[in-house]
Protein backbone atom coordinates (compact mmCIF):
# COMPACT_ATOMS: atom_id res chain seq x y z
CA UNK A 1 0.00 0.00 0.00
CA UNK A 2 2.84 2.35 0.87
CA UNK A 3 4.51 1.78 -2.52
CA UNK A 4 1.25 2.60 -4.29
CA UNK A 5 0.96 5.87 -2.36
CA UNK A 6 4.55 6.82 -3.14
CA UNK A 7 4.04 6.06 -6.84
CA UNK A 8 0.80 8.06 -6.85
CA UNK A 9 2.49 11.02 -5.13
CA UNK A 10 5.34 10.91 -7.65
CA UNK A 11 2.88 10.77 -10.56
CA UNK A 12 0.84 13.70 -9.26
CA UNK A 13 4.00 15.67 -8.45
CA UNK A 14 5.39 15.06 -11.92
CA UNK A 15 2.10 16.02 -13.55
CA UNK A 16 2.07 19.29 -11.61
CA UNK A 17 5.75 20.20 -11.92
CA UNK A 18 6.69 19.26 -15.50
CA UNK A 19 4.28 21.70 -17.21
CA UNK A 20 5.51 24.43 -14.90
CA UNK A 21 9.12 23.75 -15.84
CA UNK A 22 8.34 23.65 -19.55
CA UNK A 23 6.34 26.88 -19.55
CA UNK A 24 8.42 28.72 -16.96
CA UNK A 25 10.79 30.44 -19.41
CA UNK A 26 13.18 31.10 -16.57
CA UNK A 27 16.01 32.58 -18.65
CA UNK A 28 14.95 35.92 -20.16
CA UNK A 29 15.43 36.53 -23.89
CA UNK A 30 17.81 39.47 -23.86
CA UNK A 31 18.68 39.49 -27.56
CA UNK A 32 22.08 40.95 -28.44
CA UNK A 33 23.34 41.54 -24.91
CA UNK A 34 22.21 41.02 -21.37
CA UNK A 35 22.27 43.80 -18.83
CA UNK A 36 21.52 44.43 -15.19
CA UNK A 37 17.74 44.41 -15.74
CA UNK A 38 17.99 40.99 -17.38
CA UNK A 39 19.87 39.67 -14.34
CA UNK A 40 17.14 41.01 -12.06
CA UNK A 41 14.52 39.39 -14.33
CA UNK A 42 16.39 36.06 -14.11
CA UNK A 43 16.53 36.29 -10.32
CA UNK A 44 12.81 37.08 -10.17
CA UNK A 45 11.96 34.15 -12.44
CA UNK A 46 14.03 31.73 -10.36
CA UNK A 47 12.57 33.03 -7.11
CA UNK A 48 9.00 32.83 -8.42
CA UNK A 49 9.61 29.29 -9.68
CA UNK A 50 11.01 28.16 -6.31
CA UNK A 51 8.05 29.70 -4.46
CA UNK A 52 5.64 27.99 -6.88
CA UNK A 53 7.35 24.63 -6.32
CA UNK A 54 7.30 25.14 -2.55
CA UNK A 55 3.58 25.93 -2.56
CA UNK A 56 2.84 22.90 -4.75
CA UNK A 57 4.93 20.61 -2.57
CA UNK A 58 3.35 21.98 0.60
CA UNK A 59 -0.15 21.38 -0.78
CA UNK A 60 0.78 17.77 -1.53
CA UNK A 61 2.31 17.32 1.92
CA UNK A 62 -0.74 18.88 3.60
CA UNK A 63 -2.93 16.39 1.73
CA UNK A 64 -0.71 13.49 2.77
CA UNK A 65 -0.63 14.62 6.40
CA UNK A 66 -4.40 15.06 6.40
CA UNK A 67 -4.81 11.59 4.97
CA UNK A 68 -2.58 10.18 7.73
CA UNK A 69 -4.40 12.19 10.36
CA UNK A 70 -7.95 11.23 9.40
CA UNK A 71 -7.57 7.81 7.79
CA UNK A 72 -6.66 5.78 10.83
CA UNK A 73 -7.69 7.43 14.08
CA UNK A 74 -7.18 4.15 15.95
CA UNK A 75 -3.46 4.21 15.22
CA UNK A 76 -1.88 6.90 17.36
CA UNK A 77 1.45 6.74 15.53
CA UNK A 78 -0.14 7.86 12.22
CA UNK A 79 -1.93 10.72 13.98
CA UNK A 80 1.34 11.89 15.55
CA UNK A 81 3.16 11.50 12.22
CA UNK A 82 0.45 13.59 10.53
CA UNK A 83 0.79 16.31 13.18
CA UNK A 84 4.57 16.40 12.72
CA UNK A 85 4.21 16.68 8.94
CA UNK A 86 1.66 19.51 9.31
CA UNK A 87 4.06 21.40 11.58
CA UNK A 88 7.07 20.85 9.35
CA UNK A 89 5.19 21.96 6.23
CA UNK A 90 3.91 25.12 7.93
CA UNK A 91 7.42 26.02 9.12
CA UNK A 92 8.93 25.30 5.69
CA UNK A 93 6.30 27.35 3.87
CA UNK A 94 6.80 30.26 6.26
CA UNK A 95 10.56 30.12 5.66
CA UNK A 96 10.09 30.21 1.87
CA UNK A 97 7.63 33.10 2.00
CA UNK A 98 9.78 35.08 4.46
CA UNK A 99 12.77 34.54 2.16
CA UNK A 100 10.76 35.98 -0.74
CA UNK A 101 9.72 38.91 1.44
CA UNK A 102 13.33 39.60 2.49
CA UNK A 103 14.57 39.58 -1.13
CA UNK A 104 11.75 41.88 -2.22
CA UNK A 105 12.37 44.24 0.72
CA UNK A 106 16.09 44.43 -0.08
CA UNK A 107 15.31 45.27 -3.70
CA UNK A 108 12.81 47.94 -2.65
CA UNK A 109 15.36 49.43 -0.26
CA UNK A 110 18.24 49.43 -2.73
CA UNK A 111 16.44 50.32 -5.95
CA UNK A 112 13.20 51.92 -4.83
CA UNK A 113 11.29 49.26 -6.77
CA UNK A 114 10.29 45.71 -5.87
CA UNK A 115 10.49 42.67 -8.07
CA UNK A 116 7.23 43.33 -9.90
CA UNK A 117 7.86 47.04 -10.47
CA UNK A 118 11.40 46.42 -11.75
CA UNK A 119 10.17 43.83 -14.25
CA UNK A 120 7.39 46.12 -15.45
CA UNK A 121 9.88 48.94 -15.96
CA UNK A 122 11.98 46.92 -18.43
CA UNK A 123 8.98 45.82 -20.44
CA UNK A 124 9.06 46.64 -24.14
CA UNK A 125 5.36 47.54 -24.12
CA UNK A 126 4.81 51.18 -23.14
CA UNK A 127 2.11 51.67 -20.51
CA UNK A 128 0.67 54.75 -18.88
CA UNK A 129 0.49 55.29 -15.12
CA UNK A 130 -2.79 53.36 -14.89
CA UNK A 131 -1.30 50.26 -16.53
CA UNK A 132 -3.03 50.68 -19.86
CA UNK A 133 -1.06 50.01 -23.04
CA UNK A 134 -0.26 53.25 -24.85
N, C-alpha and C positions, 0 to 999 in steps of 0.2 A: 504494500500500500504506500509505503514511504517513497519507493522508487517511482511510482506512478505520479505522486504529488510533485516530486522534484522534476520529473520530465514535463509535467503540465506547467509548472512555474517557469521552466526554461523556455518552453514553447510560447507562452504568453509574453514573457519578457522579450524574447526575440521578435515576436510580432509587433510589440510596441516600440522597440528601440531601433530596429533596422530601418523602417521608413523615416524615422527622425534623423538618423545618420545620413541617409541618402539625400534627403531634402534640406539638410542643415545649411549647406553652402558656408562652411565655417571660414574658409580662406576668402577674403574679399578679392574681387577682380579689380586690380589697380592699374591695368593697362600697361603703359610704357614704364612707369616707375612708381614705386611705393613710397609713401611719405608717412609722417607722424600720424595723420588722421587714419590711414589704413592700418597702422599698428594698433591704434585705439579700437578700430572696428573689429580687428581680429581678436583682441582681448575681450571685447564685449560679446562676440559670437561664441567664444570658448566658454566664457562665464555663463552665458545664457544656456548653452548646451549642458553644462555640468549641473546647473540648477534644475533643468528639465529632467535630466536623468535621475537626480536625487529625488525629485517629487514623484516620478514614476516608480522608482524603487521603493520609496516609503509607502506609496499606496498599495503596492503588492505585499509589502511586509505587514502593513496594517491588516490587510485581508487575511493573511496567513495567521497572524496573531489572534485575530477575532475568531477564525475557524478553530484554532487550538483552544481558545477560551470558552467558546460556546458549544463545541462539538462533544466534549466528554467532561461533563461537570463532575462525574464520579471519580475521575482521576485527578487528584490534586497536583500531580507533577506537571500535567499539561496546562492547567490553569496558571500555575506559577511561571511556567515557561512562556505562556502567552503574555502575562503581565510584564515579564522581563523584556520581551521583544517590543511591546508597546512603549515601554520607557526608553529603550535604546533608540527606537525609531524617532521618537519625539525629540530626544537630545540631538541625534544626528541631523534631523531636519532643521532644528533651531541653529545648529552650528553652521550649516550651509547657508541659511538665510541671513544670519548675522555676518558671515563672510561677504556675501553679496552687498549687504548694507555698508560694511566698512569700505569696500572697494569703491562703491558709488560715492560715499561721503568724502573719501580722499580725492576723488576726481572733481567733485564739486568744490572742495576747498582749494585745490591747486589750479583748476582751470576756470572755475565759475560756472561750469556746466557739468551735468551728470552724464551717465552713459547714454541715455536716450536723447538728450539735447545735443550732445557732441555728434552722434550719428546723424541726426536730422540736419545738422549744420553742414555736413559734407555731402549731402544729397545733391544729385545733379538736377533734380526737379525743383525749380524755384517756387516757393510758397510765400504767401503773405503772413501777417502776424496772427491770423486766425486759423492758419493751417490749410487754407484753400490754395489749390494750384493756380499759379498766375498764368 
